[in-house]
Amino acid sequence: MSQRKSFRQLISLMMSMSTNDLPTKSDINWVRREIKKFFWL
């Protein structure tokens, strides 16, 4: 359940970033890392 919650937080973060100005490259890299972590657990 905690994984699902963190994944939901990640999605909401991505949504908020997309509504803001273009996210910085570091933000994009961070999201990619988080997604990889999530899928490789």
C-alpha positions as YAML, in Angstrom:
chain: A
units: angstrom
residues:
- id: 1
  name: MET
  ca: [0.00, 0.00, 0.00]
- id: 2
  name: SER
  ca: [2.84, 2.38, 0.78]
- id: 3
  name: GLN
  ca: [4.25, 1.77, -2.70]
- id: 4
  name: ARG
  ca: [0.92, 2.64, -4.24]
- id: 5
  name: LYS
  ca: [0.70, 5.79, -2.15]
- id: 6
  name: SER
  ca: [4.19, 6.91, -3.11]
- id: 7
  name: PHE
  ca: [3.41, 6.20, -6.75]
- id: 8
  name: ARG
  ca: [0.30, 8.35, -6.48]
- id: 9
  name: GLN
  ca: [2.40, 11.13, -4.98]
- id: 10
  name: LEU
  ca: [4.83, 10.79, -7.85]
- id: 11
  name: ILE
  ca: [2.02, 11.09, -10.38]
- id: 12
  name: SER
  ca: [0.61, 14.17, -8.67]
- id: 13
  name: LEU
  ca: [4.08, 15.70, -8.62]
- id: 14
  name: MET
  ca: [4.46, 15.10, -12.34]
- id: 15
  name: MET
  ca: [1.04, 16.65, -12.95]
- id: 16
  name: SER
  ca: [1.91, 19.74, -10.95]
- id: 17
  name: MET
  ca: [5.24, 20.05, -12.75]
- id: 18
  name: SER
  ca: [3.56, 19.82, -16.14]
- id: 19
  name: THR
  ca: [1.10, 22.58, -15.22]
- id: 20
  name: ASN
  ca: [3.93, 24.81, -14.05]
- id: 21
  name: ASP
  ca: [6.61, 26.19, -16.29]
- id: 22
  name: LEU
  ca: [8.72, 23.58, -17.96]
- id: 23
  name: PRO
  ca: [10.41, 21.46, -15.29]
- id: 24
  name: THR
  ca: [14.14, 21.71, -15.02]
- id: 25
  name: LYS
  ca: [16.33, 18.90, -16.27]
- id: 26
  name: SER
  ca: [17.15, 17.87, -12.71]
- id: 27
  name: ASP
  ca: [13.43, 17.53, -11.95]
- id: 28
  name: ILE
  ca: [12.97, 15.32, -14.98]
- id: 29
  name: ASN
  ca: [15.97, 13.20, -14.01]
- id: 30
  name: TRP
  ca: [14.64, 12.86, -10.48]
- id: 31
  name: VAL
  ca: [11.24, 11.71, -11.71]
- id: 32
  name: ARG
  ca: [12.89, 9.21, -14.05]
- id: 33
  name: ARG
  ca: [14.95, 7.85, -11.15]
- id: 34
  name: GLU
  ca: [11.87, 7.54, -8.96]
- id: 35
  name: ILE
  ca: [9.94, 5.73, -11.68]
- id: 36
  name: LYS
  ca: [12.84, 3.34, -12.27]
- id: 37
  name: LYS
  ca: [13.09, 2.68, -8.55]
- id: 38
  name: PHE
  ca: [9.38, 2.00, -8.40]
- id: 39
  name: PHE
  ca: [9.37, -0.43, -11.31]
- id: 40
  name: TRP
  ca: [12.55, -2.25, -10.31]
- id: 41
  name: LEU
  ca: [11.49, -3.00, -6.76]
...
